[in-house]
Amino acid sequence: MRQVVLYPGEDGFWVAECPSLPGCVSQGETREKAIANIREAIEAYIAGLQDDHLPVPPERFEALLLAV
């Protein structure tokens, strides 16, 4: 399980990031497509680390919604 942050990008696409995997970012024309794309990116990121015999960072990102 990985936490993902979704937000609308400046170009009209949705951006999806996985903060616990540095640099693991994707996008899509819709939220659903961005989610599907980041799922694929996370799987490829982890597979690449495993192929290179590198440790997979643990999921330790914590989100907080703050009213200002």
mmCIF file as Biopython writes it, N, C-alpha, C and O atoms, coordinates in Angstrom:
data_model
#
loop_
_atom_site.group_PDB
_atom_site.id
_atom_site.type_symbol
_atom_site.label_atom_id
_atom_site.label_alt_id
_atom_site.label_comp_id
_atom_site.label_asym_id
_atom_site.label_entity_id
_atom_site.label_seq_id
_atom_site.pdbx_PDB_ins_code
_atom_site.Cartn_x
_atom_site.Cartn_y
_atom_site.Cartn_z
_atom_site.occupancy
_atom_site.B_iso_or_equiv
_atom_site.auth_seq_id
_atom_site.auth_asym_id
_atom_site.pdbx_PDB_model_num
ATOM 1   N N  . MET A ? 1  ? 0.843  -1.180 0.000   1.0 0.0 1  A 1 
ATOM 2   C CA . MET A ? 1  ? 0.000  0.000  0.000   1.0 0.0 1  A 1 
ATOM 3   C C  . MET A ? 1  ? 0.891  1.246  0.000   1.0 0.0 1  A 1 
ATOM 4   O O  . MET A ? 1  ? 1.847  1.339  0.769   1.0 0.0 1  A 1 
ATOM 5   N N  . ARG A ? 2  ? 0.571  2.170  -0.847  1.0 0.0 2  A 1 
ATOM 6   C CA . ARG A ? 2  ? 1.305  3.437  -0.935  1.0 0.0 2  A 1 
ATOM 7   C C  . ARG A ? 2  ? 0.308  4.585  -0.952  1.0 0.0 2  A 1 
ATOM 8   O O  . ARG A ? 2  ? -0.749 4.497  -1.577  1.0 0.0 2  A 1 
ATOM 9   N N  . GLN A ? 3  ? 0.653  5.654  -0.265  1.0 0.0 3  A 1 
ATOM 10  C CA . GLN A ? 3  ? -0.171 6.850  -0.318  1.0 0.0 3  A 1 
ATOM 11  C C  . GLN A ? 3  ? 0.205  7.648  -1.560  1.0 0.0 3  A 1 
ATOM 12  O O  . GLN A ? 3  ? 1.371  7.714  -1.949  1.0 0.0 3  A 1 
ATOM 13  N N  . VAL A ? 4  ? -0.805 8.248  -2.170  1.0 0.0 4  A 1 
ATOM 14  C CA . VAL A ? 4  ? -0.624 9.024  -3.382  1.0 0.0 4  A 1 
ATOM 15  C C  . VAL A ? 4  ? -1.301 10.380 -3.187  1.0 0.0 4  A 1 
ATOM 16  O O  . VAL A ? 4  ? -2.387 10.470 -2.615  1.0 0.0 4  A 1 
ATOM 17  N N  . VAL A ? 5  ? -0.647 11.420 -3.667  1.0 0.0 5  A 1 
ATOM 18  C CA . VAL A ? 5  ? -1.206 12.768 -3.636  1.0 0.0 5  A 1 
ATOM 19  C C  . VAL A ? 5  ? -1.656 13.104 -5.048  1.0 0.0 5  A 1 
ATOM 20  O O  . VAL A ? 5  ? -0.888 12.969 -6.001  1.0 0.0 5  A 1 
ATOM 21  N N  . LEU A ? 6  ? -2.900 13.539 -5.180  1.0 0.0 6  A 1 
ATOM 22  C CA . LEU A ? 6  ? -3.469 13.928 -6.482  1.0 0.0 6  A 1 
ATOM 23  C C  . LEU A ? 6  ? -3.801 15.411 -6.462  1.0 0.0 6  A 1 
ATOM 24  O O  . LEU A ? 6  ? -4.336 15.926 -5.481  1.0 0.0 6  A 1 
ATOM 25  N N  . TYR A ? 7  ? -3.478 16.090 -7.553  1.0 0.0 7  A 1 
ATOM 26  C CA . TYR A ? 7  ? -3.855 17.494 -7.650  1.0 0.0 7  A 1 
ATOM 27  C C  . TYR A ? 7  ? -3.902 17.902 -9.126  1.0 0.0 7  A 1 
ATOM 28  O O  . TYR A ? 7  ? -3.216 17.314 -9.962  1.0 0.0 7  A 1 
ATOM 29  N N  . PRO A ? 8  ? -4.723 18.920 -9.438  1.0 0.0 8  A 1 
ATOM 30  C CA . PRO A ? 8  ? -4.805 19.380 -10.827 1.0 0.0 8  A 1 
ATOM 31  C C  . PRO A ? 8  ? -3.542 20.148 -11.200 1.0 0.0 8  A 1 
ATOM 32  O O  . PRO A ? 8  ? -3.106 21.043 -10.475 1.0 0.0 8  A 1 
ATOM 33  N N  . GLY A ? 9  ? -2.971 19.789 -12.329 1.0 0.0 9  A 1 
ATOM 34  C CA . GLY A ? 9  ? -1.781 20.474 -12.823 1.0 0.0 9  A 1 
ATOM 35  C C  . GLY A ? 9  ? -2.149 21.721 -13.602 1.0 0.0 9  A 1 
ATOM 36  O O  . GLY A ? 9  ? -3.317 21.940 -13.924 1.0 0.0 9  A 1 
ATOM 37  N N  . GLU A ? 10 ? -1.163 22.529 -13.900 1.0 0.0 10 A 1 
ATOM 38  C CA . GLU A ? 10 ? -1.387 23.780 -14.620 1.0 0.0 10 A 1 
ATOM 39  C C  . GLU A ? 10 ? -1.839 23.560 -16.057 1.0 0.0 10 A 1 
ATOM 40  O O  . GLU A ? 10 ? -2.447 24.445 -16.658 1.0 0.0 10 A 1 
ATOM 41  N N  . ASP A ? 11 ? -1.544 22.381 -16.616 1.0 0.0 11 A 1 
ATOM 42  C CA . ASP A ? 11 ? -1.872 22.096 -18.013 1.0 0.0 11 A 1 
ATOM 43  C C  . ASP A ? 11 ? -3.229 21.426 -18.178 1.0 0.0 11 A 1 
ATOM 44  O O  . ASP A ? 11 ? -3.579 21.005 -19.280 1.0 0.0 11 A 1 
ATOM 45  N N  . GLY A ? 12 ? -4.008 21.321 -17.083 1.0 0.0 12 A 1 
ATOM 46  C CA . GLY A ? 12 ? -5.319 20.690 -17.161 1.0 0.0 12 A 1 
ATOM 47  C C  . GLY A ? 12 ? -5.298 19.203 -16.867 1.0 0.0 12 A 1 
ATOM 48  O O  . GLY A ? 12 ? -6.356 18.595 -16.701 1.0 0.0 12 A 1 
ATOM 49  N N  . PHE A ? 13 ? -4.114 18.603 -16.797 1.0 0.0 13 A 1 
ATOM 50  C CA . PHE A ? 13 ? -3.990 17.192 -16.446 1.0 0.0 13 A 1 
ATOM 51  C C  . PHE A ? 13 ? -3.995 17.055 -14.932 1.0 0.0 13 A 1 
ATOM 52  O O  . PHE A ? 13 ? -3.734 18.019 -14.213 1.0 0.0 13 A 1 
ATOM 53  N N  . TRP A ? 14 ? -4.294 15.854 -14.453 1.0 0.0 14 A 1 
ATOM 54  C CA . TRP A ? 14 ? -4.177 15.540 -13.029 1.0 0.0 14 A 1 
ATOM 55  C C  . TRP A ? 14 ? -2.789 14.991 -12.774 1.0 0.0 14 A 1 
ATOM 56  O O  . TRP A ? 14 ? -2.299 14.159 -13.538 1.0 0.0 14 A 1 
ATOM 57  N N  . VAL A ? 15 ? -2.151 15.445 -11.711 1.0 0.0 15 A 1 
ATOM 58  C CA . VAL A ? 15 ? -0.824 14.992 -11.328 1.0 0.0 15 A 1 
ATOM 59  C C  . VAL A ? 15 ? -0.973 14.052 -10.139 1.0 0.0 15 A 1 
ATOM 60  O O  . VAL A ? 15 ? -1.763 14.314 -9.232  1.0 0.0 15 A 1 
ATOM 61  N N  . ALA A ? 16 ? -0.217 12.962 -10.142 1.0 0.0 16 A 1 
ATOM 62  C CA . ALA A ? 16 ? -0.221 11.991 -9.053  1.0 0.0 16 A 1 
ATOM 63  C C  . ALA A ? 16 ? 1.218  11.737 -8.625  1.0 0.0 16 A 1 
ATOM 64  O O  . ALA A ? 16 ? 2.081  11.437 -9.450  1.0 0.0 16 A 1 
ATOM 65  N N  . GLU A ? 17 ? 1.464  11.862 -7.320  1.0 0.0 17 A 1 
ATOM 66  C CA . GLU A ? 17 ? 2.802  11.645 -6.767  1.0 0.0 17 A 1 
ATOM 67  C C  . GLU A ? 17 ? 2.738  10.641 -5.636  1.0 0.0 17 A 1 
ATOM 68  O O  . GLU A ? 17 ? 1.754  10.569 -4.901  1.0 0.0 17 A 1 
ATOM 69  N N  . CYS A ? 18 ? 3.805  9.865  -5.508  1.0 0.0 18 A 1 
ATOM 70  C CA . CYS A ? 18 ? 3.946  8.933  -4.396  1.0 0.0 18 A 1 
ATOM 71  C C  . CYS A ? 18 ? 5.103  9.443  -3.545  1.0 0.0 18 A 1 
ATOM 72  O O  . CYS A ? 18 ? 6.259  9.150  -3.853  1.0 0.0 18 A 1 
ATOM 73  N N  . PRO A ? 19 ? 4.825  10.200 -2.480  1.0 0.0 19 A 1 
ATOM 74  C CA . PRO A ? 19 ? 5.886  10.842 -1.705  1.0 0.0 19 A 1 
ATOM 75  C C  . PRO A ? 19 ? 6.911  9.889  -1.089  1.0 0.0 19 A 1 
ATOM 76  O O  . PRO A ? 19 ? 8.064  10.277 -0.896  1.0 0.0 19 A 1 
ATOM 77  N N  . SER A ? 20 ? 6.522  8.666  -0.781  1.0 0.0 20 A 1 
ATOM 78  C CA . SER A ? 20 ? 7.475  7.743  -0.161  1.0 0.0 20 A 1 
ATOM 79  C C  . SER A ? 20 ? 8.466  7.159  -1.167  1.0 0.0 20 A 1 
ATOM 80  O O  . SER A ? 20 ? 9.429  6.499  -0.777  1.0 0.0 20 A 1 
ATOM 81  N N  . LEU A ? 21 ? 8.235  7.398  -2.456  1.0 0.0 21 A 1 
ATOM 82  C CA . LEU A ? 21 ? 9.151  6.952  -3.506  1.0 0.0 21 A 1 
ATOM 83  C C  . LEU A ? 21 ? 9.622  8.198  -4.259  1.0 0.0 21 A 1 
ATOM 84  O O  . LEU A ? 21 ? 8.962  8.623  -5.208  1.0 0.0 21 A 1 
ATOM 85  N N  . PRO A ? 22 ? 10.739 8.784  -3.860  1.0 0.0 22 A 1 
ATOM 86  C CA . PRO A ? 22 ? 11.203 10.042 -4.447  1.0 0.0 22 A 1 
ATOM 87  C C  . PRO A ? 22 ? 11.251 10.010 -5.972  1.0 0.0 22 A 1 
ATOM 88  O O  . PRO A ? 22 ? 11.833 9.105  -6.571  1.0 0.0 22 A 1 
ATOM 89  N N  . GLY A ? 23 ? 10.628 11.011 -6.586  1.0 0.0 23 A 1 
ATOM 90  C CA . GLY A ? 23 ? 10.626 11.119 -8.035  1.0 0.0 23 A 1 
ATOM 91  C C  . GLY A ? 23 ? 9.570  10.289 -8.734  1.0 0.0 23 A 1 
ATOM 92  O O  . GLY A ? 23 ? 9.490  10.304 -9.962  1.0 0.0 23 A 1 
ATOM 93  N N  . CYS A ? 24 ? 8.760  9.567  -7.981  1.0 0.0 24 A 1 
ATOM 94  C CA . CYS A ? 24 ? 7.709  8.737  -8.575  1.0 0.0 24 A 1 
ATOM 95  C C  . CYS A ? 24 ? 6.468  9.602  -8.789  1.0 0.0 24 A 1 
ATOM 96  O O  . CYS A ? 24 ? 5.660  9.792  -7.880  1.0 0.0 24 A 1 
ATOM 97  N N  . VAL A ? 25 ? 6.336  10.119 -10.006 1.0 0.0 25 A 1 
ATOM 98  C CA . VAL A ? 25 ? 5.275  11.058 -10.364 1.0 0.0 25 A 1 
ATOM 99  C C  . VAL A ? 25 ? 4.691  10.637 -11.697 1.0 0.0 25 A 1 
ATOM 100 O O  . VAL A ? 25 ? 5.406  10.151 -12.573 1.0 0.0 25 A 1 
ATOM 101 N N  . SER A ? 26 ? 3.382  10.825 -11.850 1.0 0.0 26 A 1 
ATOM 102 C CA . SER A ? 26 ? 2.735  10.555 -13.125 1.0 0.0 26 A 1 
ATOM 103 C C  . SER A ? 26 ? 1.605  11.553 -13.299 1.0 0.0 26 A 1 
ATOM 104 O O  . SER A ? 26 ? 1.404  12.431 -12.460 1.0 0.0 26 A 1 
ATOM 105 N N  . GLN A ? 27 ? 0.872  11.412 -14.390 1.0 0.0 27 A 1 
ATOM 106 C CA . GLN A ? 27 ? -0.255 12.298 -14.645 1.0 0.0 27 A 1 
ATOM 107 C C  . GLN A ? 27 ? -1.251 11.619 -15.559 1.0 0.0 27 A 1 
ATOM 108 O O  . GLN A ? 27 ? -0.977 10.550 -16.104 1.0 0.0 27 A 1 
ATOM 109 N N  . GLY A ? 28 ? -2.407 12.240 -15.727 1.0 0.0 28 A 1 
ATOM 110 C CA . GLY A ? 28 ? -3.420 11.715 -16.631 1.0 0.0 28 A 1 
ATOM 111 C C  . GLY A ? 28 ? -4.453 12.782 -16.932 1.0 0.0 28 A 1 
ATOM 112 O O  . GLY A ? 28 ? -4.588 13.755 -16.189 1.0 0.0 28 A 1 
ATOM 113 N N  . GLU A ? 29 ? -5.175 12.600 -18.012 1.0 0.0 29 A 1 
ATOM 114 C CA . GLU A ? 29 ? -6.189 13.576 -18.407 1.0 0.0 29 A 1 
ATOM 115 C C  . GLU A ? 29 ? -7.351 13.620 -17.423 1.0 0.0 29 A 1 
ATOM 116 O O  . GLU A ? 29 ? -8.038 14.636 -17.319 1.0 0.0 29 A 1 
ATOM 117 N N  . THR A ? 30 ? -7.576 12.512 -16.692 1.0 0.0 30 A 1 
ATOM 118 C CA . THR A ? 30 ? -8.620 12.453 -15.674 1.0 0.0 30 A 1 
ATOM 119 C C  . THR A ? 30 ? -7.992 11.939 -14.380 1.0 0.0 30 A 1 
ATOM 120 O O  . THR A ? 30 ? -6.873 11.425 -14.374 1.0 0.0 30 A 1 
ATOM 121 N N  . ARG A ? 31 ? -8.746 12.090 -13.277 1.0 0.0 31 A 1 
ATOM 122 C CA . ARG A ? 31 ? -8.252 11.550 -12.001 1.0 0.0 31 A 1 
ATOM 123 C C  . ARG A ? 31 ? -8.041 10.049 -12.111 1.0 0.0 31 A 1 
ATOM 124 O O  . ARG A ? 31 ? -7.044 9.515  -11.624 1.0 0.0 31 A 1 
ATOM 125 N N  . GLU A ? 32 ? -8.986 9.371  -12.753 1.0 0.0 32 A 1 
ATOM 126 C CA . GLU A ? 32 ? -8.915 7.916  -12.882 1.0 0.0 32 A 1 
ATOM 127 C C  . GLU A ? 32 ? -7.685 7.486  -13.678 1.0 0.0 32 A 1 
ATOM 128 O O  . GLU A ? 32 ? -7.014 6.517  -13.324 1.0 0.0 32 A 1 
ATOM 129 N N  . LYS A ? 33 ? -7.401 8.210  -14.746 1.0 0.0 33 A 1 
ATOM 130 C CA . LYS A ? 33 ? -6.229 7.880  -15.567 1.0 0.0 33 A 1 
ATOM 131 C C  . LYS A ? 33 ? -4.933 8.173  -14.802 1.0 0.0 33 A 1 
ATOM 132 O O  . LYS A ? 33 ? -3.965 7.420  -14.904 1.0 0.0 33 A 1 
ATOM 133 N N  . ALA A ? 34 ? -4.921 9.263  -14.042 1.0 0.0 34 A 1 
ATOM 134 C CA . ALA A ? 34 ? -3.743 9.582  -13.235 1.0 0.0 34 A 1 
ATOM 135 C C  . ALA A ? 34 ? -3.498 8.505  -12.181 1.0 0.0 34 A 1 
ATOM 136 O O  . ALA A ? 34 ? -2.353 8.140  -11.916 1.0 0.0 34 A 1 
ATOM 137 N N  . ILE A ? 35 ? -4.568 8.001  -11.585 1.0 0.0 35 A 1 
ATOM 138 C CA . ILE A ? 35 ? -4.445 6.934  -10.586 1.0 0.0 35 A 1 
ATOM 139 C C  . ILE A ? 35 ? -3.918 5.662  -11.236 1.0 0.0 35 A 1 
ATOM 140 O O  . ILE A ? 35 ? -3.026 5.012  -10.690 1.0 0.0 35 A 1 
ATOM 141 N N  . ALA A ? 36 ? -4.457 5.303  -12.389 1.0 0.0 36 A 1 
ATOM 142 C CA . ALA A ? 36 ? -3.977 4.110  -13.100 1.0 0.0 36 A 1 
ATOM 143 C C  . ALA A ? 36 ? -2.503 4.274  -13.472 1.0 0.0 36 A 1 
ATOM 144 O O  . ALA A ? 36 ? -1.726 3.326  -13.361 1.0 0.0 36 A 1 
ATOM 145 N N  . ASN A ? 37 ? -2.122 5.462  -13.907 1.0 0.0 37 A 1 
ATOM 146 C CA . ASN A ? 37 ? -0.735 5.713  -14.317 1.0 0.0 37 A 1 
ATOM 147 C C  . ASN A ? 37 ? 0.227  5.679  -13.140 1.0 0.0 37 A 1 
ATOM 148 O O  . ASN A ? 37 ? 1.332  5.151  -13.263 1.0 0.0 37 A 1 
ATOM 149 N N  . ILE A ? 38 ? -0.181 6.241  -11.984 1.0 0.0 38 A 1 
ATOM 150 C CA . ILE A ? 38 ? 0.725  6.218  -10.830 1.0 0.0 38 A 1 
ATOM 151 C C  . ILE A ? 38 ? 0.843  4.802  -10.279 1.0 0.0 38 A 1 
ATOM 152 O O  . ILE A ? 38 ? 1.901  4.423  -9.776  1.0 0.0 38 A 1 
ATOM 153 N N  . ARG A ? 39 ? -0.218 4.021  -10.366 1.0 0.0 39 A 1 
ATOM 154 C CA . ARG A ? 39 ? -0.143 2.615  -9.936  1.0 0.0 39 A 1 
ATOM 155 C C  . ARG A ? 39 ? 0.930  1.888  -10.760 1.0 0.0 39 A 1 
ATOM 156 O O  . ARG A ? 39 ? 1.756  1.154  -10.219 1.0 0.0 39 A 1 
ATOM 157 N N  . GLU A ? 40 ? 0.896  2.108  -12.062 1.0 0.0 40 A 1 
ATOM 158 C CA . GLU A ? 40 ? 1.886  1.509  -12.958 1.0 0.0 40 A 1 
ATOM 159 C C  . GLU A ? 40 ? 3.301  2.012  -12.629 1.0 0.0 40 A 1 
ATOM 160 O O  . GLU A ? 40 ? 4.257  1.237  -12.613 1.0 0.0 40 A 1 
ATOM 161 N N  . ALA A ? 41 ? 3.414  3.318  -12.369 1.0 0.0 41 A 1 
ATOM 162 C CA . ALA A ? 41 ? 4.714  3.909  -12.059 1.0 0.0 41 A 1 
ATOM 163 C C  . ALA A ? 41 ? 5.274  3.347  -10.749 1.0 0.0 41 A 1 
ATOM 164 O O  . ALA A ? 41 ? 6.471  3.077  -10.657 1.0 0.0 41 A 1 
ATOM 165 N N  . ILE A ? 42 ? 4.422  3.169  -9.741  1.0 0.0 42 A 1 
ATOM 166 C CA . ILE A ? 42 ? 4.860  2.612  -8.457  1.0 0.0 42 A 1 
ATOM 167 C C  . ILE A ? 42 ? 5.354  1.182  -8.652  1.0 0.0 42 A 1 
ATOM 168 O O  . ILE A ? 42 ? 6.404  0.808  -8.130  1.0 0.0 42 A 1 
ATOM 169 N N  . GLU A ? 43 ? 4.602  0.387  -9.401  1.0 0.0 43 A 1 
ATOM 170 C CA . GLU A ? 43 ? 5.008  -0.999 -9.651  1.0 0.0 43 A 1 
ATOM 171 C C  . GLU A ? 43 ? 6.363  -1.051 -10.367 1.0 0.0 43 A 1 
ATOM 172 O O  . GLU A ? 43 ? 7.220  -1.861 -10.015 1.0 0.0 43 A 1 
ATOM 173 N N  . ALA A ? 44 ? 6.552  -0.195 -11.362 1.0 0.0 44 A 1 
ATOM 174 C CA . ALA A ? 44 ? 7.810  -0.173 -12.114 1.0 0.0 44 A 1 
ATOM 175 C C  . ALA A ? 44 ? 8.961  0.335  -11.234 1.0 0.0 44 A 1 
ATOM 176 O O  . ALA A ? 44 ? 10.074 -0.185 -11.315 1.0 0.0 44 A 1 
ATOM 177 N N  . TYR A ? 45 ? 8.705  1.320  -10.417 1.0 0.0 45 A 1 
ATOM 178 C CA . TYR A ? 45 ? 9.717  1.886  -9.517  1.0 0.0 45 A 1 
ATOM 179 C C  . TYR A ? 45 ? 10.222 0.803  -8.567  1.0 0.0 45 A 1 
ATOM 180 O O  . TYR A ? 45 ? 11.428 0.604  -8.421  1.0 0.0 45 A 1 
ATOM 181 N N  . ILE A ? 46 ? 9.283  0.105  -7.923  1.0 0.0 46 A 1 
ATOM 182 C CA . ILE A ? 46 ? 9.656  -0.942 -6.968  1.0 0.0 46 A 1 
ATOM 183 C C  . ILE A ? 46 ? 10.362 -2.103 -7.674  1.0 0.0 46 A 1 
ATOM 184 O O  . ILE A ? 46 ? 11.342 -2.640 -7.158  1.0 0.0 46 A 1 
ATOM 185 N N  . ALA A ? 47 ? 9.872  -2.486 -8.838  1.0 0.0 47 A 1 
ATOM 186 C CA . ALA A ? 47 ? 10.515 -3.567 -9.595  1.0 0.0 47 A 1 
ATOM 187 C C  . ALA A ? 47 ? 11.951 -3.186 -9.964  1.0 0.0 47 A 1 
ATOM 188 O O  . ALA A ? 47 ? 12.852 -4.022 -9.904  1.0 0.0 47 A 1 
ATOM 189 N N  . GLY A ? 48 ? 12.161 -1.924 -10.345 1.0 0.0 48 A 1 
ATOM 190 C CA . GLY A ? 48 ? 13.502 -1.460 -10.689 1.0 0.0 48 A 1 
ATOM 191 C C  . GLY A ? 48 ? 14.449 -1.522 -9.498  1.0 0.0 48 A 1 
ATOM 192 O O  . GLY A ? 48 ? 15.601 -1.936 -9.630  1.0 0.0 48 A 1 
ATOM 193 N N  . LEU A ? 49 ? 13.952 -1.104 -8.326  1.0 0.0 49 A 1 
ATOM 194 C CA . LEU A ? 49 ? 14.780 -1.197 -7.121  1.0 0.0 49 A 1 
ATOM 195 C C  . LEU A ? 49 ? 15.139 -2.651 -6.818  1.0 0.0 49 A 1 
ATOM 196 O O  . LEU A ? 49 ? 16.290 -2.964 -6.512  1.0 0.0 49 A 1 
ATOM 197 N N  . GLN A ? 50 ? 14.146 -3.532 -6.906  1.0 0.0 50 A 1 
ATOM 198 C CA . GLN A ? 50 ? 14.384 -4.945 -6.624  1.0 0.0 50 A 1 
ATOM 199 C C  . GLN A ? 50 ? 15.355 -5.559 -7.626  1.0 0.0 50 A 1 
ATOM 200 O O  . GLN A ? 50 ? 16.212 -6.358 -7.248  1.0 0.0 50 A 1 
ATOM 201 N N  . ASP A ? 51 ? 15.229 -5.192 -8.897  1.0 0.0 51 A 1 
ATOM 202 C CA . ASP A ? 51 ? 16.145 -5.699 -9.925  1.0 0.0 51 A 1 
ATOM 203 C C  . ASP A ? 51 ? 17.589 -5.282 -9.636  1.0 0.0 51 A 1 
ATOM 204 O O  . ASP A ? 51 ? 18.530 -6.024 -9.918  1.0 0.0 51 A 1 
ATOM 205 N N  . ASP A ? 52 ? 17.747 -4.087 -9.073  1.0 0.0 52 A 1 
ATOM 206 C CA . ASP A ? 52 ? 19.076 -3.568 -8.756  1.0 0.0 52 A 1 
ATOM 207 C C  . ASP A ? 52 ? 19.524 -3.936 -7.344  1.0 0.0 52 A 1 
ATOM 208 O O  . ASP A ? 52 ? 20.556 -3.464 -6.866  1.0 0.0 52 A 1 
ATOM 209 N N  . HIS A ? 53 ? 18.736 -4.786 -6.682  1.0 0.0 53 A 1 
ATOM 210 C CA . HIS A ? 53 ? 19.035 -5.239 -5.315  1.0 0.0 53 A 1 
ATOM 211 C C  . HIS A ? 53 ? 19.179 -4.059 -4.339  1.0 0.0 53 A 1 
ATOM 212 O O  . HIS A ? 53 ? 20.047 -4.056 -3.466  1.0 0.0 53 A 1 
ATOM 213 N N  . LEU A ? 54 ? 18.314 -3.072 -4.512  1.0 0.0 54 A 1 
ATOM 214 C CA . LEU A ? 54 ? 18.291 -1.915 -3.632  1.0 0.0 54 A 1 
ATOM 215 C C  . LEU A ? 54 ? 17.083 -2.002 -2.704  1.0 0.0 54 A 1 
ATOM 216 O O  . LEU A ? 54 ? 16.071 -2.604 -3.065  1.0 0.0 54 A 1 
ATOM 217 N N  . PRO A ? 55 ? 17.176 -1.412 -1.522  1.0 0.0 55 A 1 
ATOM 218 C CA . PRO A ? 55 ? 16.046 -1.480 -0.597  1.0 0.0 55 A 1 
ATOM 219 C C  . PRO A ? 55 ? 14.864 -0.646 -1.090  1.0 0.0 55 A 1 
ATOM 220 O O  . PRO A ? 55 ? 15.040 0.415  -1.689  1.0 0.0 55 A 1 
ATOM 221 N N  . VAL A ? 56 ? 13.682 -1.139 -0.830  1.0 0.0 56 A 1 
ATOM 222 C CA . VAL A ? 56 ? 12.452 -0.410 -1.163  1.0 0.0 56 A 1 
ATOM 223 C C  . VAL A ? 56 ? 12.101 0.446  0.050   1.0 0.0 56 A 1 
ATOM 224 O O  . VAL A ? 56 ? 11.910 -0.081 1.146   1.0 0.0 56 A 1 
ATOM 225 N N  . PRO A ? 57 ? 12.012 1.780  -0.141  1.0 0.0 57 A 1 
ATOM 226 C CA . PRO A ? 57 ? 11.688 2.636  0.999   1.0 0.0 57 A 1 
ATOM 227 C C  . PRO A ? 57 ? 10.333 2.258  1.607   1.0 0.0 57 A 1 
ATOM 228 O O  . PRO A ? 57 ? 9.386  1.949  0.883   1.0 0.0 57 A 1 
ATOM 229 N N  . PRO A ? 58 ? 10.248 2.285  2.930   1.0 0.0 58 A 1 
ATOM 230 C CA . PRO A ? 58 ? 8.969  1.975  3.566   1.0 0.0 58 A 1 
ATOM 231 C C  . PRO A ? 58 ? 7.961  3.094  3.337   1.0 0.0 58 A 1 
ATOM 232 O O  . PRO A ? 58 ? 8.337  4.236  3.070   1.0 0.0 58 A 1 
ATOM 233 N N  . GLU A ? 59 ? 6.700  2.765  3.442   1.0 0.0 59 A 1 
ATOM 234 C CA . GLU A ? 59 ? 5.650  3.782  3.371   1.0 0.0 59 A 1 
ATOM 235 C C  . GLU A ? 59 ? 5.599  4.459  4.723   1.0 0.0 59 A 1 
ATOM 236 O O  . GLU A ? 59 ? 5.207  3.843  5.713   1.0 0.0 59 A 1 
ATOM 237 N N  . ARG A ? 60 ? 5.991  5.719  4.775   1.0 0.0 60 A 1 
ATOM 238 C CA . ARG A ? 60 ? 5.967  6.426  6.048   1.0 0.0 60 A 1 
ATOM 239 C C  . ARG A ? 60 ? 5.454  7.847  5.896   1.0 0.0 60 A 1 
ATOM 240 O O  . ARG A ? 60 ? 5.601  8.674  6.796   1.0 0.0 60 A 1 
ATOM 241 N N  . PHE A ? 61 ? 4.857  8.116  4.762   1.0 0.0 61 A 1 
ATOM 242 C CA . PHE A ? 61 ? 4.294  9.432  4.501   1.0 0.0 61 A 1 
ATOM 243 C C  . PHE A ? 61 ? 2.999  9.573  5.294   1.0 0.0 61 A 1 
ATOM 244 O O  . PHE A ? 61 ? 2.190  8.647  5.360   1.0 0.0 61 A 1 
ATOM 245 N N  . GLU A ? 62 ? 2.820  10.732 5.887   1.0 0.0 62 A 1 
ATOM 246 C CA . GLU A ? 62 ? 1.593  10.992 6.630   1.0 0.0 62 A 1 
ATOM 247 C C  . GLU A ? 62 ? 0.968  12.275 6.090   1.0 0.0 62 A 1 
ATOM 248 O O  . GLU A ? 62 ? 1.642  13.301 5.996   1.0 0.0 62 A 1 
ATOM 249 N N  . ALA A ? 63 ? -0.301 12.226 5.739   1.0 0.0 63 A 1 
ATOM 250 C CA . ALA A ? 63 ? -1.002 13.397 5.225   1.0 0.0 63 A 1 
ATOM 251 C C  . ALA A ? 63 ? -1.841 14.026 6.324   1.0 0.0 63 A 1 
ATOM 252 O O  . ALA A ? 63 ? -2.391 13.331 7.178   1.0 0.0 63 A 1 
ATOM 253 N N  . LEU A ? 64 ? -1.930 15.327 6.291   1.0 0.0 64 A 1 
ATOM 254 C CA . LEU A ? 64 ? -2.712 16.071 7.255   1.0 0.0 64 A 1 
ATOM 255 C C  . LEU A ? 64 ? -3.453 17.163 6.522   1.0 0.0 64 A 1 
ATOM 256 O O  . LEU A ? 64 ? -2.849 17.923 5.766   1.0 0.0 64 A 1 
ATOM 257 N N  . LEU A ? 65 ? -4.742 17.253 6.732   1.0 0.0 65 A 1 
ATOM 258 C CA . LEU A ? 65 ? -5.552 18.321 6.141   1.0 0.0 65 A 1 
ATOM 259 C C  . LEU A ? 65 ? -5.657 19.402 7.197   1.0 0.0 65 A 1 
ATOM 260 O O  . LEU A ? 65 ? -6.185 19.169 8.284   1.0 0.0 65 A 1 
ATOM 261 N N  . LEU A ? 66 ? -5.153 20.591 6.876   1.0 0.0 66 A 1 
ATOM 262 C CA . LEU A ? 66 ? -5.066 21.674 7.835   1.0 0.0 66 A 1 
ATOM 263 C C  . LEU A ? 66 ? -5.951 22.831 7.401   1.0 0.0 66 A 1 
ATOM 264 O O  . LEU A ? 66 ? -5.788 23.353 6.298   1.0 0.0 66 A 1 
ATOM 265 N N  . ALA A ? 67 ? -6.879 23.237 8.247   1.0 0.0 67 A 1 
ATOM 266 C CA . ALA A ? 67 ? -7.727 24.388 7.947   1.0 0.0 67 A 1 
ATOM 267 C C  . ALA A ? 67 ? -6.960 25.658 8.299   1.0 0.0 67 A 1 
ATOM 268 O O  . ALA A ? 67 ? -6.408 25.767 9.394   1.0 0.0 67 A 1 
ATOM 269 N N  . VAL A ? 68 ? -6.923 26.611 7.382   1.0 0.0 68 A 1 
ATOM 270 C CA . VAL A ? 68 ? -6.209 27.862 7.616   1.0 0.0 68 A 1 
ATOM 271 C C  . VAL A ? 68 ? -7.150 29.029 7.439   1.0 0.0 68 A 1 
ATOM 272 O O  . VAL A ? 68 ? -6.742 30.180 7.593   1.0 0.0 68 A 1 
#
